[in-house]
Amino acid sequence: MSDFTQHPPAAFSGTGERKIIFLLSLLAAVHVFIFSATFPFFNNVDEQVHLDLVVRYSHLAIPRALDTPCAEVLPFISVYGTVEYLWPPESQPGGRIAPPPWTLPINLIAENLQAKEAIWKAKVKNHEASQPPLYYAVAGGWWQLGKAVGFDGGHLLYWVRFLNILVVVALIWLGYLAARLVFPENLFIRLGVPALIAGMPQTAFYSIQNDVLSPVSFGAAFICLIKLLRTEAPDVRLGIFTGLALAATFLTKISNLPLLAISAAAILFKAAQLARTGKLRAAFPSLGALAAAAGIPMVAWLAWCKHNFGDWSGTAAKIQFLGWTHKPFAEWWHHPLFTPHGVGTFLSGLIATFWQGEILWDRKPLAWHSVDIAYVLASGILVLVALLNLPPLRRKLPAPQSQALWLAFGCVGASTAFLGFLSIIYDFQDCFYPSREHPYFTSGRLMLGALIPFLLLLVYGLDRTLNKSGSTVKFSALGAMMLFMLIAEITIDWPIFPNPYNWFHM
C-alpha cells in the first residue's frame, strides 16, 4: 500500500481546484505579458529569423531554401531592433545606445532603414528555414489576425509575442491534467506542477520562437501515452489523439526527436503487454490509427525536407551555413564531456538555462551565478530523490504511478543525452555558440518538450523530501520556490524595464 493511501493529503472539491488552476493561469498570463512586453526586439536567440518564418507562413510561403529575410519583415528588423543584447553601450558611437528609430525625424528613419536593410540582404540568411512548420503556421495565422484587428509596427511585433500567453495558459492546464492523472490522490502534486509552470522564468516564453510550443505538444502526447499504458483495451479514438499529439511534437521542433524515441519505446512496451495477455489483435485498430495519425504528417514533412533541402531532417544546410563539421568517430572520445569537470559544466549549464533561458544582455548572460546554483541544486536533489523513491529501489508507488514516472524520467534523460550527443559529434569551428572553447549544447529551451515530465519528477521529489511534514509545510515550500523565482527574475531583469525600445515606450 502506498504512503499516499495510508496518509491521504487534504483534498479540495473539483470546483475549488479548478478555481486555483484558473488563478494560476491568470498569474501565468500576467507574468508572460509583463516580461514579453519588457524585453525589446530582437533577442540573441535568433528572434529575427523566427519572425521571418512567421511572416512567410502567414502568406503560406513555406521556405524551400536558406534565404534572406522577406521584404515585409526587413523594415521591422531595421526599425524596432536594439543592439543591446550583444553589444554594450561603450561599443557604440558616442559610447551610448542610439535612440529608437521611430522617435527620430522621418528622413533619418528612411536613411537608417535603407542602410540596415542592405546589410541584412547582403550578409544574412535564415538558417532556421528548415525548421518544422507547426509553430510558424499557428503564429502566422496570429500575425494575420493582428493585422486584421488593426495592429501595425512595433505593436504587431509584440502581438506575436503575446501569443505565448495563450500557449502558457494551455500549458498550465496540461500540467494540471497530467499531475491529476498520475497522482489523483495527492493535492500537493496536482497543484505543484501547474504552480511551478506559472512562476517559471524561462525567457523562451517571452520570445518569438518555436521552442515555446514543444511543452504543449508533448505535454498532450505525454497524457495520451499514460492513458494508453493504463488502458487494457485502447480504442481508436485514443490511438488517433496519441498519434496526432506525437505528430505535433515532431512538427514543432527537430530537437524533440528523443521524446519521440521514448514514446515509441512506451508504445512497443504496451504492444508487448497486449501480446502477452492475448489482446494485441483487438488493439490493432487503435495502434494502426496511432501509427497513421503520427506517421503520415511526419513522413510528409521528411519528404518535403529531402526534396527541398537535400536531407531528411533539413539540418544539413543549417550546419553548413553555421560552419560546423562532423568529427571523425575516433575524436568523439576526446571531448571534455567525458571528464567529471565536463559533465558538471554541461549539466549545470543545461539545467540553469532550462529554468532561466539563454538571453544575453550587453553580451553577458542575463542570469546570476548564485541563482543558477540554486536551480541546479534544487533540480538535481529533488529529481534524485524522486528516482530513489521509484521501484525497484522503493515500493511505495502503485504500478501505474511508477510507470508514468519512469516514462517521465526516460523523457528527461533522453533529451539530456541527445544534447550531450550533439555536443560530441561536431567541430564547431568559429561559431559563437557552441564553440571550440565551450563545446556544449547547454540550451535548456531545446528540451522544453520534457517540461511537464520534469516537473512531475521534481514536485514528486519535493513531496517525498517533505514526506513527514504536513500539507502546510509542503505548500509553504512551494510558495517559497515561486516567490524565489519571481524575486530573482525581477531583480535580474530590472535594468531592462525602463529600456526605451520595449513595448511600454511605444
N, C-alpha and C positions, 0 to 999 in steps of 0.2 A: 504493500500500500504506500502511495506517495506521501511525502510530507504535506503536500497541498490538501490531500484528502483528510489527513489527520488534523491539520490546523488550517482550515479554510480561512482566507482573509476576508475582511469586510467587503460586501458587495453592494453596489448601487442598483437601483432599478434601471431597466433599459432606457427609460426616458432620461433619468439623471445622468447616465453615462453619455448618452448622445448629446446632452447639453454641454458637458465638459469637452467632448470632441469638437463641438461647434465653437466653443470659446477658444480652444487650441487652434482651430482653423482660422479664426479671426485674428488671433495673435500672430500666426504664421503669415497671414496676408499682410498685416500691418508691417511686420518685420521685413518681408521681402520688398514691399513697396518702398519703405523708407531707404533701405540700403541700395535698391536698384536706382532710385532717384538721386542718391548721394554720389554714386560713382559716375564721373564724367565718361564720355566716349573718347577713344576706343581702348579697351584694356589690352594688356600684353598677351592675353590668351587668344590671339588671332580673331578678335571680335570683328574686325573689318571684313575679313573674308567670309566669316559666318553670315554677316549681314548681306554680303553679296549673294550668297546662296539663297538666303531667304527671299531676296528681291527677284532673283532668277526664277525660283519656284513659284513665286506669286504670279508670274507670267507663263507658267507651265514650260519654261525653258530649262529643261534638265541638262546640266553640263555634260559635254562629251569629251572634254579635254581640259587641261590646265590652261586657263586663260586669264587675261587682265580683268579687273572688276568691271561690271557692266556700266553703261553710260548713266543709268539712273542713280546708281549708288555713289559714283565718284564725287558729286557735289556734297553729299552727306559726309563722306570721309574727309573731304578737304576743309569743310566749314566747321564741323562740330567736334572734331577730334583735338585732344590735347596731347602734348609730348611728354607729360609728367610721369607717365608710367615707366618710361625707360630713360628719361633724361632729367637731371636735376636743374634747378634754375640757373646755377652758375655755368652750365654748359651752353646756355642760350645767349644770343646777342644782348648786350647790356646787363647780363647777369640776372635776368628775370624772365618769367614766362610771359609771352605776348598775350594781350587781352583777347577774349573770344572774338573771332572774326565778325560775328553777327552784330557786334557792338561798334564796328568801325564804319566809316563812310562807304557808300556803295561802290565807289571807284576803287578803293583799296581792296574791298572784298573780291571784286572781279579779277584784279591782278593776282592776288594770292590764290584764288581758285584756279586760275589757269596754270599757274606755276606748279601747284601741288598735284593737279590732275595730270600734268605732263610727267611728273616724277612717277606716279603710280602706273601710268600707261607704259612707261619705258622700263621700269625695274621690277614690278610686282606681278606675280601670277598667283591665282587662287589655288594653293596646294591642297586645299580641302575639297576640291571639286568632286572627287570620287567617293565622298562620304555617303553612307546610306541616306535615303530620302525622307524618312518619316517626319523628323523634326522640322525640316525645311518646308515640307509640304504644309504642315499644320501652321507654322509661323508665317508662311507665305500667304495663306488664307487670312490670317490675323492681320497682316500688313494691308491687304486689300480692304478688309473691314475697317481698319483705322482710317484709311484714305476716304472710304465711303462716308464715314461719320464726320469728316472734316479735319482730321489731324494732318499736319504737314510739318516740314522742317524738323527741328530737334524734338518736338512733341511726338512726332511719328516714330522717331527712333526709340524714345522711351516707351511708347505704346507697345513696341515689340518686346522690350524687356519685361513689361508688366504682364505679359502672357505667363511669365513664370509664377505669378501669384496664383493663377488657376492650377498650374502644374503642382505647386507645393501643397495647396489645399487638397487636391486629389491624393497626393502622397500621404498626407495626414490620415485620411480615411483608409487608404490601403494598409498603412502601418497598423492602424487600429484593427482592421478586419483580420490581418494576419496574426496579430497578437491574440485576438479573441478566439480565432480558430485553433491556435496551438495551446493557449492557456485559458480556456473558458472559465476556470475556477479561480484565477489569480488576477484580482483587480489591479494590483500594482504593475504587473507586466502589461496588462491590457492598456493602461493609461500611460505607462512609462515610455513605450515605443513612440507613440504619436507626440508626446510631450518633448522628447529629445529632437524629433524632426522639426517641431515648431521653433525650437531655440537654436538649431544648428547654424553656425556661422560660415557655411560653405559658400564661397563667393561665386561658384558656378550658378547659384540661384539668382544672382544679380546681373547676369550677363546674357548676351545673345550667343548661344552655343548649344550644340545638340546633346551635350552631357546631361543636361537637366532633365531630359525625358527618360534616361536609362532607368532610374529607380522606379518610375511609374510603370514602364512597360514590363520590366522584370518583376516588380512587386506584384503585378497582376498574375504573371506567369507562376511566381512562387506560390501564391494562394491556390491557383489551379492545380499545381503539382502536388501540394499537400492533400487536397481533396482527392486527387487521382490515386495517391498512395493509400489513402484510407478506405476508399470505397471497395466493396467486394465485387461489384459489377458495374464498372464505369459505363455511362451511357454516351450516346453520340454527341449530345449537347456539350457535355464536359470535355469530350475529345476536341470538338471544334473550338471551344473557348481557350483550351490549353494551347492548341496549335496556333491560333491567332495571336495569343499573347507572346508566344515564343517567336513567331514571325516578326511581331512588332519590336521585340528586343533586338533581333538581328538587324532590322531595318532602321534602328535608331543609331547604333554605334558599332563599328567593327571590333572595338575592344571588349564587347560583350560576348565574344566567342567562348571564353572559358565558362561563362554561365550557361551557355547552350550545351556545352560538353557535359557539365554536371547534370543538366536537365535530361539529356539523352541517357545518361547512366541511370538516373532515377526511373525513367520510363522503362528501360530494359530490365531493371530490378523488379518493377511491378509486373512486367510481362512474364518474367521467370516465376514470380509468385503465383500468377494466374495459371501458368502451365502446371505447376506442382499440384494445384488444387483442382485441375481439370476444367478450369473456367476460361481458358485462353480463347477457345473457339467462339464462345459467346461474346468475348470482348473485342473480336476482330472489327466490327463496325466502328466502335469507339476509337480504337487505335488507328484504324485506317483513316477516319475523319481527322484525327490529330495529325497524322503524317501528311495528309493532303493540305490541311489548313496551314501547317508550318512550312511544308516543303515547297509548295508552288510559289509563294511570294519570295522565298529565299532563292530558289533556283532562277526565278525571273531576274532578280537583281544581280546574281552572279553572272548570268549570261549577258546582261547589259554591260557590266564592268569588263568582261572578257572582250566583248565586241568593240567597246569604245576606248578602254584604257589599256587593253593588251594583256591583262591578267585577271584571274577570277576574283580577287579581292579588291582590285583597283588601287592597291597601295604602291605598286612598283613605280609609277610616275611620281608619286609624292616622295618616295625615298630617294629617287634620282634627283629630284628638284632640291631636296634638302642636302644632298651631297653625301649621304650615308652609303657605306659599302658593307657587304656581308663579310664577316670574319671567317677565315678557314676554321673548320671544326676543332683542330688542334689548339687554336688560340683561345677558344672559349674558356678553357680552364685556367687561363692566366688572369681572368677578370677578378678585381678585388672583392666581388660578391662571394667568392669562395674563401674569404677570410672572416674572422669574427668581427673585425672593425667594419669591413664592407657590409656584412649582414646588418649590423647595427645602424650604419649610415642609411642603408636602403630602407629598412623597416621604419626607422624613426622619421625619415623624410616622407615616406608614403603615408604613415598614419597622420602626421601633422597636416599635410595638405589634404588628406581625406576629410578632416574636420574643418580646416580653415581656407582651403583653396590655394591658388598659386599667383595671385595678383602681386605685381611689383609696384612700388611707388618710389620715384627717384632712383630707379634701377635696383632697389633693395626690396627683399620680401616684406610684404605688409603683414608682419607677424612679430611676436616677441618670443625669444627663445624659452623663457620661463613658462609661457602659456603652451608652447609646443610640447615641452617636457610634461606638463600636466596632462595633456591629451594622450601622449604616448604611454605614460604610466597607467592612467586610468583604463585605456583601451586594452593594453597588454594584460594587466592584472585581472580585469573583470572577464575578458574573453577566456583567459586561462582558467579562472575559477569555474566558468561555465563548462569548459571542456573537461575539467576534472570531476564534474558532477554528472557527466553523461555515462551511460552504460558503455562498456563493461566495467569501468572504474568505479562507478556507483550505480546502484539500482534504486534510485529514488524517483524515477520518472516512468510513467506508463509508456508502452511501446510507441503509440502514435506521437507523443511529445518528443521522445528521444529521437525518433525517426526524422521529425521535422527539424530538430536542432542539428542533427548530423548533416542533413541536407543544407542547412544554413551555413554550417562550418565548411562544408565542401565548396559552397559558392565563394565564401570569403577566401579560403585557402587557394582555390583555383585562380581567382582574379589576381591574388598576390603573386603566385608562382608565374603567371603569364607575364606580368610586368617585369619580374625578375629575369625571365627568359629573354624578353625583348632587350633588356639591358645588356645581356651577354653576347648576343649574336651579331650586333652591329658595331662597326667602327664609325663613330660619329663625326670624324674629321674636324672641320672648323665650325661645326654647328654651335649655336649659343647654348641650347639646352635640348637634349642631353649633350654632353661634351666629352672630349677625351679626358679632361681633368676631373669631371664628375659624371662618369658613365652609368647613370642610374635613371630609370624611368620612375621618378618619385612623384608622379602626377596622380594624386588621390582621386581626382574627378574621373579618371579613366576606369575606376572600379565602383563608381556610384551606383551602378546597377545592383550591387550587392548591399545597398544601404539598409533595406529592411531586414534581410537575414543577419547583417552585422549587429543592428540594434536589438534584435531579438536575443542574440547571444549576450550582448553587453548588459541588457536590463535583467536577463535571467541570472547572469553572473553577479549583478548587484543584489538581486533578490536572495541569492544563495549566501553572499557575503554577510548580509544582514538577517540571516535566517532566524536567529534567536531574538531579534528585535521585533517590536510591534510595528503595525502599519504606520503609526505616526513617525517613527524614526525613518522608515523607508521613504515615505513621501517627503519628509524633510530633506533627506539626502538628494532625492530627485529635484526638489525645488532649489537646493543649493547648487546643483550642477547647472540647471537652467540659468540661475542668477549669475553664476560664474561665466557662462558662455556669453550672456548678454553684456555684462560689465566689461569683460575682456574685449569683446568685439567693438563696443562703443569707444573704449579708451584707445584701442589700436587705430581705429579708423577716424578718430576725432579730427585730425588735421584736414581731412578731405571734405568734411561737412560744409565749410564756407567756400569751397572751390567755385570760382565763377563760371566754370564750364558745365556744372551739373544742372539738373532739372529745376532746382529751386531758384536758379538765376536766369531762367529763360522767360 
